[in-house]
Amino acid sequence: MRLIQWASLGLISLVAADSNLTLESRNILPSTFKPPQHFQNVNLVRNINLEKNYVRETVNVVIENVGKEAQSEYFLPFEPGTIARIGGLEARDKKDPEKGGFVAEVAVTDEQSSTQFYKITLPTPLQPKGQLTLSISYWTLASLNPLPAQIGQTDKQYVLYTFSAYAPSAYLTQKQKTKLKLPTTDVPDAVTLPKSLNTEGKEDPQKQGTSFTYGPYSEIEAGALQEVSVRYEFTKPLTHSKLLERDVEVSHWGGNVAFEERHWLTNRAASLKNHFSRVAYQQSAYYNPPMAALKELRFPLAIGSEDPYFIDDIGNVSTSRFRTNMREANLELKPRYPVFGGWNYSFRVGWNGDLSGYVRRLKTGSDGFVLKVPFLDGPKQVEGIEYERVVTRVILPEGAINVHFETTIPLISNTTSLHRTFMDTLGRTTLELTAINVVDELRDRELVVMYDYPFSARFRKPLTIFGGILLVFVVSWVVGNLDVSIGSKVKAA
Amino acid sequence: MSATPLHDLWEASASQPFQPTFSKDSQFQIGFTLLFIGLLLTGLFGLNNTLKNVPLYGVPASLAFG
């Protein structure tokens, strides 16, 4: 069993190294695919938020159907290699946000080197000459790179972000603008564009405090790119989780729900120029300057959580605090060592919760239950955390059937299987959900699971043990009454 | 029918939180008592190992262990 686990973990890391793309559910398009030019972007405003260690882009665009027939498929292009790092892509009607998100799915061409697309399907086709304001938002993971790539232990860190001043689009864009929101005013380098490109004749970027603006630009052809980059101070860890495995184990007899998270973290920040100096590190601990090393992780848990643990490959890590009262349950962890750029740290944390806060009995039928848990907890950091891959397992009691789930996190796979552990007869019903390119802003998203847990299943385990022990009694009686004496048989009196 | 049927189900059953058969505080006492009864009956059965005593001691002991 352990071997299989190792093998599968190896496989996962191999696949992850290759790129997340290999596991995407995808619509394959021919390599010569060009999105039909049915649409035109009338006005496009792109906001790029660089305040966290992942990049959040929000594109608000007024689209117009310039074709002759009603259209419902809008394509969003991505550079080769970036689509595997895009997460949480959501598209909605800006004028009607209540209506919920549109269907957005990956539609890739079979050739890895060409431009890849996301396909956004409008719920109602847009009539010719009709206009619609789309609001598209997504995260790009691992897109900030430290420059210089090596710094001293207490130096400031600068990161480089490269992007296109023209918003990537598969359609002609009449008017557009890109706004950057930086975390600081310390920006040593920003690529400037000549005045001739700008519609208003200004030199780009136009700076205003911590926000930079490229544009407006008019009449930009489909697929046109203008590469620019900014380099700015970001003396914070670029915490990147290669894999997060999360278990939620439900016990009806115990009235308990047990959470466990296994993290494989790495820091993408600039690596150390010299050896790590413990003296310098201890000295800096007194005035606590900003640092590119990951020093602390904070888990705000659900109120009422108890019995937390924090262990790594060596064993229990004693540098943790658990503050719990009526209003909060905060788990504050310090890794065994400060995680500098290029260093890794893997650990597991776990805690228990009262089942009555997570499971409710359904009104219809006595055996139906509904469970609501966060899809992921994970640390909540000021600078953010990005997850390449999150595997959440919900381990239901033995004999749970008719499992249905619902979550707003885009998933790439879901399977229902059996998880066998101590004293199990058949194995526990397990729902395994996988998501890729998740960030810590999604930690409030819920996972709702509905299942039936019949009365008979509840007593299966006690009855099995009863049967087994009764057998022991019977056997002991049989064995105890065997006549194994040597010599002639003595008639019982 | 809204877009989140399961979430609605969750809200609809707000008045019925899960009530465990035994609360977490009493788990140890119940477990200990049952095991103790089980061990005691096993001991008695061991002292007087007869067919009659299989149902007399064995069945309740097994139930207690289970």
Chai-1 contact restraints between the chains, C-beta under 6 A:
chainA,res_idxA,chainB,res_idxB,connection_type,confidence,min_distance_angstrom,max_distance_angstrom,comment,restraint_id
A,G100,B,A3,contact,1.0,0.0,6.0,A-B,restraint_1
A,G255,B,P20,contact,1.0,0.0,6.0,A-B,restraint_2
A,G255,B,K24,contact,1.0,0.0,6.0,A-B,restraint_3
A,L355,B,F18,contact,1.0,0.0,6.0,A-B,restraint_4
A,S356,B,P17,contact,1.0,0.0,6.0,A-B,restraint_5
A,S356,B,F18,contact,1.0,0.0,6.0,A-B,restraint_6
A,V359,B,F18,contact,1.0,0.0,6.0,A-B,restraint_7
A,R360,B,S13,contact,1.0,0.0,6.0,A-B,restraint_8
A,R360,B,Q16,contact,1.0,0.0,6.0,A-B,restraint_9
A,R360,B,P17,contact,1.0,0.0,6.0,A-B,restraint_10
A,R361,B,Q16,contact,1.0,0.0,6.0,A-B,restraint_11
A,L362,B,S13,contact,1.0,0.0,6.0,A-B,restraint_12
A,K363,B,S13,contact,1.0,0.0,6.0,A-B,restraint_13
A,V370,B,L9,contact,1.0,0.0,6.0,A-B,restraint_14
A,V370,B,W10,contact,1.0,0.0,6.0,A-B,restraint_15
A,K372,B,W10,contact,1.0,0.0,6.0,A-B,restraint_16
A,E406,B,L6,contact,1.0,0.0,6.0,A-B,restraint_17
A,V448,B,L6,contact,1.0,0.0,6.0,A-B,restraint_18
A,V448,B,H7,contact,1.0,0.0,6.0,A-B,restraint_19
A,V448,B,W10,contact,1.0,0.0,6.0,A-B,restraint_20
A,M450,B,L6,contact,1.0,0.0,6.0,A-B,restraint_21
A,P462,B,G66,contact,1.0,0.0,6.0,A-B,restraint_22
A,I465,B,G66,contact,1.0,0.0,6.0,A-B,restraint_23
A,F466,B,S62,contact,1.0,0.0,6.0,A-B,restraint_24
A,F466,B,L63,contact,1.0,0.0,6.0,A-B,restraint_25
A,F466,B,G66,contact,1.0,0.0,6.0,A-B,restraint_26
A,I469,B,S62,contact,1.0,0.0,6.0,A-B,restraint_27
A,I469,B,F65,contact,1.0,0.0,6.0,A-B,restraint_28
A,L470,B,S62,contact,1.0,0.0,6.0,A-B,restraint_29
A,F473,B,V54,contact,1.0,0.0,6.0,A-B,restraint_30
A,F473,B,G58,contact,1.0,0.0,6.0,A-B,restraint_31
A,W477,B,N49,contact,1.0,0.0,6.0,A-B,restraint_32
A,W477,B,V54,contact,1.0,0.0,6.0,A-B,restraint_33
A,G480,B,N49,contact,1.0,0.0,6.0,A-B,restraint_34
